[in-house]
Amino acid sequence: MCKLDQKAVGQRCVCFNCQTMSTARECVCCAEIPEVVAKIAEAHMTNVKCITDHPGMQAVCLDPWGLQVAWFAYRQQYRGNAFEGPMHAKYRHIAYRQLVRWCFGYLGRDTRVVLPACAVSCIRAHFPPQNEEPCLFKGFQPAAHQQLPHLN
């Protein structure tokens, strides 16, 4: 649930896994994003109500070996502009990218989408900052020229 208007976000969350996000824009349940709802439906399992419960979530976004391979592909594609940092930060970064690719397909350069709060929280829980780092996350950042629709 979101710090900003917790009651409204609590009413919007139907997966029961959404956590507190730092901005209202980031407080989106997986059930509110059509592409993610479609991905959940692909599971063909009635007990999957959240993208984090989808059997593919572990393999695509949380498995360190799969993320390592995705990291190598990312680094090859972006060369000197690839995100650098500690391994857990790289895994978070790549896990978010993997989630986007899995649910939305290829978006194109500088196109951003807001990820569901439940998935972001799950990824952060799997790859938390280490003790020596402050626990500050950047959150959603649109491309400089990108106009985003307002979510109700």
Backbone bond lengths (Angstrom), bond angles and torsions (degrees), N, CA, C in turn:
res aa  C-N    CA-C-N  psi(-1)  N-CA   C-N-CA  omega(-1)  CA-C   N-CA-C  phi
1 M - - - 1.437 - - 1.514 110.23 -
2 C 1.256 114.91 146.44 1.452 120.90 -172.41 1.518 112.52 -84.83
3 K 1.307 115.71 144.90 1.463 119.87 175.53 1.518 110.57 -61.27
4 L 1.317 115.86 -35.15 1.453 120.97 -178.58 1.526 108.27 -91.66
5 D 1.307 116.24 110.62 1.457 122.70 179.28 1.534 111.38 64.94
6 Q 1.326 115.84 59.69 1.459 122.11 -177.73 1.521 112.13 -58.22
7 K 1.296 117.36 -38.34 1.462 120.26 -178.09 1.524 111.01 -62.38
8 A 1.318 116.89 -45.88 1.463 120.54 -179.05 1.518 111.32 -64.60
9 V 1.324 117.61 -42.90 1.455 120.10 179.84 1.516 110.28 -68.65
10 G 1.325 117.41 -39.01 1.455 120.74 176.69 1.513 111.77 -59.47
11 Q 1.312 116.96 -36.32 1.458 121.05 177.65 1.529 110.51 -72.48
12 R 1.333 117.12 -30.14 1.458 121.40 -179.16 1.523 112.03 -78.29
13 C 1.315 118.79 -31.34 1.465 122.55 -175.46 1.523 109.84 -73.54
14 V 1.314 116.41 119.51 1.458 120.56 177.31 1.528 112.09 -112.21
15 C 1.323 117.52 -7.71 1.463 119.75 -179.85 1.527 112.09 -88.64
16 F 1.324 116.88 -15.43 1.470 124.31 179.57 1.528 113.83 65.23
17 N 1.336 116.88 19.92 1.464 120.98 178.67 1.523 112.78 -121.23
18 C 1.317 118.29 0.21 1.458 120.77 -179.18 1.529 110.16 -69.01
19 Q 1.305 115.83 138.47 1.457 123.17 -179.20 1.528 109.73 -115.26
20 T 1.304 115.70 172.11 1.454 121.83 178.37 1.522 110.30 -65.36
21 M 1.310 116.07 127.43 1.464 122.65 174.98 1.526 107.60 -114.19
22 S 1.306 116.52 162.13 1.469 119.65 -172.73 1.526 114.20 -79.99
23 T 1.336 118.49 -19.52 1.465 120.01 179.27 1.527 110.16 -133.09
24 A 1.308 116.26 157.82 1.462 121.56 178.95 1.526 110.78 -63.07
25 R 1.321 116.89 -36.37 1.469 121.06 -179.42 1.530 111.42 -59.46
26 E 1.338 116.85 -32.14 1.460 121.25 -177.23 1.525 112.87 -85.33
27 C 1.304 117.30 -8.81 1.462 121.62 -176.73 1.518 110.21 -87.57
28 V 1.319 114.55 76.02 1.452 121.61 -177.58 1.525 108.26 -128.02
29 C 1.306 116.55 129.49 1.460 122.42 177.20 1.535 109.10 -81.18
30 C 1.312 116.99 150.70 1.462 120.47 178.98 1.534 111.42 -60.56
31 A 1.328 116.80 -26.27 1.460 120.95 179.59 1.528 112.76 -73.08
32 E 1.338 117.73 -9.13 1.465 121.76 179.78 1.523 113.19 -94.48
33 I 1.308 117.96 -6.89 1.459 121.61 -175.37 1.526 108.43 -110.74
34 P 1.335 118.00 110.35 1.468 120.91 -174.25 1.535 114.22 -53.79
35 E 1.316 117.88 -39.91 1.462 120.74 -179.24 1.531 111.44 -65.27
36 V 1.318 116.33 -35.76 1.465 120.58 179.27 1.529 109.92 -75.41
37 V 1.318 117.26 -38.33 1.476 121.18 175.99 1.530 109.36 -59.70
38 A 1.325 116.68 -42.22 1.469 120.54 178.53 1.520 110.94 -63.58
39 K 1.323 117.42 -38.90 1.468 121.19 178.50 1.532 110.20 -65.85
40 I 1.329 117.02 -40.69 1.467 120.57 177.34 1.527 109.76 -61.28
41 A 1.337 116.78 -41.58 1.468 121.18 -178.89 1.525 111.64 -64.57
42 E 1.332 117.54 -28.12 1.458 120.72 178.67 1.522 112.39 -62.78
43 A 1.319 117.34 -21.70 1.465 120.79 -178.86 1.528 111.35 -67.51
44 H 1.332 117.85 -21.98 1.465 123.26 -178.96 1.526 111.79 51.93
45 M 1.323 115.02 37.56 1.465 120.68 179.01 1.521 107.32 -129.50
46 T 1.313 116.78 126.79 1.463 119.73 -175.88 1.520 112.87 -71.26
47 N 1.322 118.33 -19.96 1.463 119.80 -178.60 1.523 113.01 -85.78
48 V 1.327 118.88 -1.15 1.458 121.61 178.34 1.522 108.47 -91.16
49 K 1.325 115.61 104.79 1.465 121.64 -179.31 1.528 111.48 -109.87
50 C 1.328 116.38 -7.49 1.462 121.69 -175.64 1.525 108.51 -138.61
51 I 1.310 116.48 145.60 1.467 120.36 178.96 1.526 110.82 -59.75
52 T 1.331 117.58 -28.54 1.464 119.85 -179.73 1.530 112.00 -72.10
53 D 1.345 117.51 -16.39 1.466 121.84 176.75 1.522 112.51 -93.82
54 H 1.324 116.85 -7.03 1.462 121.35 179.56 1.523 108.77 -64.26
55 P 1.332 118.62 136.00 1.463 120.05 -178.63 1.539 113.14 -60.96
56 G 1.316 117.96 -24.04 1.457 120.55 179.57 1.519 114.53 -78.60
57 M 1.319 117.48 -18.37 1.464 120.82 -177.51 1.528 111.60 -57.51
58 Q 1.318 116.76 -44.80 1.462 121.10 -179.46 1.531 110.72 -60.80
59 A 1.319 116.64 -49.86 1.461 120.49 -176.11 1.527 112.73 -68.51
60 V 1.319 116.75 -40.28 1.460 120.90 -173.94 1.523 112.94 -82.78
61 C 1.317 117.64 -39.88 1.468 120.55 -169.45 1.525 115.73 -117.89
62 L 1.313 118.64 -15.30 1.465 119.06 -172.13 1.527 114.37 -120.27
63 D 1.305 117.82 -14.65 1.455 120.84 -178.05 1.534 110.34 -77.10
64 P 1.332 118.20 117.32 1.474 120.30 -177.12 1.525 113.73 -59.28
65 W 1.338 117.85 -34.20 1.468 119.51 -179.20 1.529 110.25 -69.84
66 G 1.312 116.97 -42.40 1.463 120.51 176.67 1.521 111.63 -65.01
67 L 1.334 116.33 -39.06 1.471 120.07 178.38 1.526 111.03 -67.72
68 Q 1.331 116.63 -33.16 1.461 119.65 177.80 1.531 110.26 -63.27
69 V 1.323 116.97 -43.81 1.468 120.95 177.95 1.526 110.29 -64.71
70 A 1.332 116.75 -43.27 1.468 120.47 177.77 1.526 110.80 -62.03
71 W 1.328 116.93 -36.58 1.458 121.50 177.66 1.530 111.20 -61.69
72 F 1.336 116.19 -43.96 1.468 119.78 179.76 1.530 110.93 -62.28
73 A 1.332 117.14 -41.33 1.468 120.88 177.71 1.530 110.77 -64.72
74 Y 1.324 116.23 -42.16 1.471 121.40 178.33 1.530 110.48 -62.08
75 R 1.335 115.72 -47.21 1.461 120.27 -178.86 1.530 111.27 -63.12
76 Q 1.332 116.67 -37.48 1.459 120.52 177.82 1.525 110.56 -65.67
77 Q 1.320 116.75 -40.94 1.463 121.11 -178.32 1.527 111.45 -68.92
78 Y 1.329 118.12 -43.45 1.455 121.56 -172.99 1.522 114.44 -98.97
79 R 1.306 116.70 -7.08 1.463 123.79 177.78 1.527 112.43 42.95
80 G 1.308 118.13 -116.15 1.456 122.47 -176.17 1.514 114.44 -67.87
81 N 1.325 118.48 -15.57 1.461 121.40 -179.48 1.524 112.69 -96.29
82 A 1.319 116.94 6.99 1.469 120.39 -178.89 1.527 109.87 -69.38
83 F 1.314 115.33 144.47 1.461 122.10 176.97 1.521 109.00 -58.65
84 E 1.297 117.31 133.95 1.463 121.96 177.02 1.519 108.75 -123.46
85 G 1.305 116.36 151.35 1.452 121.95 179.25 1.508 109.71 161.76
86 P 1.331 117.04 -172.44 1.465 120.21 178.31 1.529 110.63 -62.85
87 M 1.318 116.64 156.56 1.464 121.65 -175.28 1.522 112.99 -55.04
88 H 1.338 118.62 -43.62 1.465 119.49 -178.63 1.528 110.97 -64.73
89 A 1.327 118.16 -33.36 1.467 121.47 177.14 1.533 110.01 -70.47
90 K 1.323 116.65 -38.80 1.469 120.35 176.44 1.531 109.65 -62.86
91 Y 1.332 116.06 -43.96 1.458 119.20 -179.85 1.525 111.18 -62.96
92 R 1.321 118.07 -40.39 1.477 120.21 176.62 1.524 109.67 -61.28
93 H 1.325 115.77 -48.55 1.467 121.17 -178.62 1.533 110.62 -57.68
94 I 1.316 116.34 -48.11 1.459 120.64 -178.64 1.533 110.61 -70.14
95 A 1.316 118.30 -36.32 1.464 120.66 178.39 1.528 110.77 -61.61
96 Y 1.332 117.31 -41.57 1.468 120.07 176.31 1.533 110.06 -61.99
97 R 1.325 116.45 -43.89 1.473 120.39 179.10 1.526 111.03 -62.75
98 Q 1.324 115.92 -41.28 1.461 120.63 179.20 1.536 110.89 -63.52
99 L 1.325 116.39 -40.89 1.463 120.64 178.19 1.527 110.36 -61.19
100 V 1.308 116.56 -43.99 1.472 120.78 178.50 1.527 110.26 -61.63
101 R 1.318 116.92 -48.71 1.467 120.41 -178.50 1.526 110.80 -62.50
102 W 1.326 116.75 -40.68 1.465 122.11 -178.22 1.530 111.37 -65.54
103 C 1.316 116.80 -43.77 1.471 120.47 -175.17 1.526 113.91 -89.61
104 F 1.333 117.25 -35.16 1.461 120.71 -172.40 1.519 113.43 -110.54
105 G 1.334 117.85 -14.59 1.457 119.80 -173.99 1.521 109.66 78.64
106 Y 1.298 116.45 -158.21 1.462 121.18 -179.70 1.525 109.19 -79.54
107 L 1.320 117.06 126.89 1.463 121.33 -178.26 1.524 113.12 -99.29
108 G 1.289 117.61 -25.50 1.461 120.74 -177.04 1.518 111.02 100.65
109 R 1.299 114.37 165.03 1.453 121.45 -177.02 1.532 111.26 -63.26
110 D 1.304 116.43 135.25 1.466 124.40 176.30 1.528 114.68 63.28
111 T 1.313 118.21 16.19 1.460 120.97 174.66 1.516 107.51 -96.76
112 R 1.315 115.99 126.95 1.460 121.42 -177.43 1.522 110.06 -120.34
113 V 1.315 115.66 150.87 1.461 121.64 173.24 1.521 107.55 -132.55
114 V 1.313 116.04 151.29 1.453 121.18 175.79 1.526 107.02 -80.20
115 L 1.322 116.20 131.11 1.461 121.39 178.81 1.527 109.75 -90.49
116 P 1.324 116.91 151.59 1.459 119.12 179.30 1.527 111.37 -62.25
117 A 1.328 116.08 140.71 1.461 121.76 -178.25 1.523 111.68 -58.82
118 C 1.328 117.12 -35.75 1.463 120.29 -179.91 1.521 111.33 -64.11
119 A 1.325 117.42 -41.95 1.467 121.34 -179.71 1.524 111.03 -69.67
120 V 1.322 116.89 -42.22 1.470 120.61 178.14 1.528 109.72 -60.42
121 S 1.314 117.13 -45.29 1.468 121.16 179.62 1.521 111.47 -63.33
122 C 1.312 116.79 -39.72 1.459 121.29 179.15 1.527 110.78 -63.83
123 I 1.316 116.77 -45.87 1.473 121.21 178.97 1.522 110.27 -64.01
124 R 1.319 116.94 -43.44 1.469 119.82 178.35 1.527 111.27 -62.01
125 A 1.323 117.18 -36.87 1.465 120.69 179.40 1.527 111.59 -68.20
126 H 1.332 116.67 -34.43 1.459 120.18 179.64 1.529 112.68 -76.96
127 F 1.317 116.60 -29.30 1.468 121.00 -177.76 1.526 109.73 -131.08
128 P 1.336 116.99 65.80 1.469 120.25 -176.45 1.526 111.80 -73.73
129 P 1.336 116.61 159.29 1.464 119.63 174.06 1.532 109.19 -61.62
130 Q 1.302 115.45 147.94 1.457 119.95 177.78 1.519 109.40 -75.90
131 N 1.314 117.07 165.60 1.465 122.96 -174.92 1.525 114.03 -55.76
132 E 1.320 116.77 -32.52 1.458 118.49 -176.17 1.536 113.01 -79.17
133 E 1.313 117.41 -8.54 1.458 120.54 -178.17 1.527 111.08 -102.79
134 P 1.325 116.82 144.55 1.469 118.02 172.41 1.526 108.82 -69.11
135 C 1.298 116.74 146.80 1.461 121.56 -177.37 1.529 109.57 -88.84
136 L 1.322 116.41 67.97 1.452 122.11 178.21 1.518 108.77 -117.16
137 F 1.314 116.28 124.68 1.450 120.69 178.02 1.514 108.59 -107.34
138 K 1.322 116.56 146.35 1.461 121.44 -179.02 1.518 112.33 -72.39
139 G 1.327 117.18 -33.57 1.454 120.09 -177.35 1.514 111.24 76.85
140 F 1.307 116.41 -172.50 1.462 121.79 -177.15 1.519 110.88 -67.04
141 Q 1.309 115.71 133.12 1.457 121.79 176.76 1.520 108.84 -134.32
142 P 1.322 117.40 109.13 1.464 118.83 178.99 1.521 110.57 -69.35
143 A 1.318 115.66 157.82 1.460 120.15 173.75 1.523 107.78 -60.98
144 A 1.308 116.68 152.83 1.465 121.75 -173.99 1.530 112.82 -54.46
145 H 1.304 117.41 -36.20 1.469 120.81 -175.88 1.528 113.23 -101.16
146 Q 1.315 118.17 0.44 1.454 121.63 -173.58 1.521 112.53 -83.34
147 Q 1.307 116.34 129.76 1.461 122.99 174.03 1.522 106.84 -100.41
148 L 1.326 116.36 127.27 1.453 120.70 -178.76 1.525 110.35 -108.44
149 P 1.333 116.25 143.27 1.472 118.93 175.84 1.512 109.07 -69.40
150 H 1.314 116.00 148.63 1.478 121.32 178.13 1.527 107.96 -80.31
151 L 1.323 117.00 129.96 1.461 121.50 176.67 1.506 109.67 -88.84
152 N 1.315 116.93 131.40 1.470 120.89 177.96 1.504 110.48 -86.08
